[in-house]
């Protein structure tokens, strides 16, 4: 078995396990509450499926990125719904229930919309040539590795809540082990390519991260908590889904390194911002919330 094939299998197993874990954590009531807020869902869809991909394309063209590397970045740009959204929202003291609902809605819809967007937008960063992408196979793979595991977790949570609670700890442990294994294996095999990224490349990634945060913040609507939630949800692209696509269609190319590199930057950057926001909320006078004073 080739190393690329091993990475693809491990990434796929990791994504399936993470989607089941997401389902075990979420109730149908939380999803329904988010879906009912159609304005919020519409803003999230526009931010994640329209504005983020367009900004990514503009930056890739502006930085004159090679087609293979551009494909890696674009894949992540069209893959929202990262499982890090809710825990990062908790760290930032934002709206966790909304983060959970948005994560499920975006992760579920991306199984269909991400491959379609990728097929539509890849020619913009590949010199007009459409790279060989198995669109039907990609949709089918994401349906099997993302939607079905998510539904399985949701069903267990709904019908067997006690079982879901018992499964959470072992699934979280397995998720951490698999995630570290995937990251370590890809880093080991792609280290040379990653080390060749120039300062200009990291500047471009930071600009893209700042742009996605700004898009999410503006799309959050009224309320600081919702703005923080939408900003983090929009900035955190779904690295698991992205790696399934990139290792399945662009194995052995710089696209894998590009997707991994930006995945590291986005998670690290969003985490630092969440920590800063959370710290501000605990410091009187810095949270932006009205404070009360006692009078003698």
N, C-alpha and C positions, 0 to 999 in steps of 0.2 A: 504493500500500500504506500503510495506517494505521501510526502509530507503535506502537500496542499490538500490532498483528500482527507488526511487525518484531521487537519485544522477545520475543514468544512464540516466534518462529522461532529467534532467537538463543539463547534460554534452552534450547530443545529440543536444538539442535545441541550446545550446551555440555554438557548432561547426557549425551547419547549418547557424546560423546568422553570424558567423565570416567569413565563406566561401563566403556568399553573399556579405559581406562588402569588402572582398578582390577583388572580381570580379568587384564591383562598382568603385574601385580605379584604376583598371588596364585597359589599352587599348590593343587591339589585336596587334597593332604595336609594343608595348613594348615586348610582348611575342614573336612575330615573330623575332624581332631583336635578342633576346637571343637564340632562337632555331636555327637561322641561324649560330650562332657561335658554330658549332658542337664540336669543341675542348673544349670549355668552358663547354658545357652540358655534354660531356663525362667525363671530370675531375670531375664535380659536382656529376655525377652518381656514379663514382668509389669511390669518397670520402664518399658519404652518404650511399650508398647501399652495399659497400664492406669493406672499411677500418674501418669506424666507428663501424659497427657491429662486425668485427673481433677483434678490440681492446677491445670493451666492453666484449666480450666473454673471451678474455685472462685475463682481470682484474677480472671478476666474478669468473673464475676458480682459479686465483692466490690468491684472497682474500677469497676463500672457502665460497662463499655466498650460503645461503639456496636456494633450488629450487624456492620457492614462491617469495622471494625477487628478485632473479635473473631474474625471468620472468618479473617483473615490470621494471627493468632497461633495459632488452633486448627489451621490447616493445617500449620504447622511442628511443632506439638506431636504430631501423629500421623505425622510423617515422620522416622523414625530412620535410622541407617546412613550418616552423613556421611562422605565420603572423607577428611576431616581427622583422623579418629580415630587411625589408625595413626601418622602423622607426629607428632601431638601427644603420643601415648603414648611415642614415641621421645624427644621433648624432655623429657618428665617422667620418663624412665628407668623406665617402667612395662613391662608385658608386651606387646610389639609383636605377636608371633604371635597372641595371644588377641584383640588389637584388630583385626587383619586378619580373623580368622575371624568375629568378631562383626559387623564392618562388612558383610561379604558376606552373612551370614545375615539381618541386619536390612534391608539395602538390597534384597535379593531378595524377602523376604517383604512389604516395605512396598508393593510394586507391587500386591498384592492387598488387604492389610489396611488400608492408609492410606485409600483411597477408601471402603471399607466403614465404617471408624470415623468418617470425616468425615460420611458420610450419617447415621450414627446419632447423632452428638454435636452437629452444627450446630444442631438445634432448641433445645438447651440455652442457646445464646448468641445466638439470633436471635428471642427472644420467642415461641418455639413455632412459628414459621413456618420451613419448610424452604426455603432459597434454591434457586434453580434450578441444580442440579448434574447434569451428565450422568454418572451413575455408571458405566454400561457404557463410555461413551467414555473416561472417566478411567482405568478399569482397562486398557482396550485401549491407550491412549496410554502409560501407564507400563510396560506389558508390552513395547511396541515400543521405548521410549526407555530402559528401565532393564534389564529382565531379558535381553532378547536381546543387547544390546551387552555386558553382563556375561558372558554365556555365550560370546560370540564371543571376548572377551579371554581367558577361562579356557581355551578350546579351543586357541587359538594358543599360550598359555603351556605347555599340557600336551604338545601334539604338535610344536610348533616352538619350543622354548625359546630357541634362538639368535636366531631371528627376533624373538621377544618382547623379548629384551634389546636388540636393535638398535632396536626401535620405541619403547622406553621414553623415551629422550631427546627425540625429536621430539614424541611425544605429550604429554610433560610441558610442553614449550615451548608447544605449541598450547593446552593446558589453561590455562596461565597467561594467555595472550593473550585467550582466549575469556572467562575468568572476569573479567578486568579490564575487557573490553569490555562485558560484561553489567552489571557493577557500575556502570561509568561511565555507561552509557546510562540505566539505571534511576535512578541518582542525579540525573542531569541532568533527567529528565522528572518525577521525584517530589520534587525538592528542596524545593519550596514546602510540600508536605504534610509532609515530614520535619521541616522547620524549625518547623512548628506544633506538634510534639510537646511537651507540657509536662513539667515536672520530675516530676510525678506519674506520667506515662507511663514515664519512664526508671526511676523507682523500682520500678514494677510489673514492668518487664522484668528488672531486677536481682534482684528477689525470685524471679521464675520461674527465672532462671538458677541462683540459689543452691539452689532447691528441686530442680531436676533434678540438680545435682551431688550433693546429699545423698541423693537416691533412688538414684543410681548407686553411690555409695559404700557404702550399706547393702546393696545388691543384689550387691555384688562378692564376698561370701563371705570365707572366710579368706585372709589374705595381703595385705599392703599393696600390692604391685604390681598384683594383680588388682582391688583396690578402686579404685586410681587409674585403671586401664584402664577399668573399668566406669563410673566417674564421668565421665570425659571422653567416652566413647562415648555415654552417656545424655544428657549436656548438649549435645553437638553434634548438633543436628537437621539433617536433610538439606535445606539451602537450595535446592539444585538441583532436587530433586523438588518441594519446596514452591512454588518459583517457576513450575514447569511447571503445577502445579495452579491456582495463584492467577491467573496471567496467562491461562490458558485458560478460567477460569470467572468471574473477578472483575476482568477488565481494566478499567482506568480508574476504579477505586474505591479508597478508602483501604485496602482489604485488601492491595493490592500494597505500599503504603508500610509497613504494619504488619509484613508478612512480611520485607521488606528490612531494616527497622529492627531487628527482633529478631535477624535473621540476623547483622547487624553486631555487635550486643551479645554474642551467644553466642560467636561466633568470637573476638572480642577478649578477652572474659572468660576463656574456656577456654584461650586461648594464654597469657595472663598467669599463670594458675594453673599450667599445664604448665611454664612457665619457672621459676616459684618452686619447684615440686616438684623439677625437675631441678637447680636450684641447691642445694637442701637436701641432695640425694643426694651432692653433691660436697664438702659441708662436714662434716668430722669432728664427731661428737657431735650432729648435727642430723638425720641421715637416719632415725633410729629403728631402724637396724640395729645388731646387736651389733658392737662393735669389738674388735680384738685389740691387746694391748699386749705389747711385748717386755720380757723380763727379762734382766738381766745375770747 
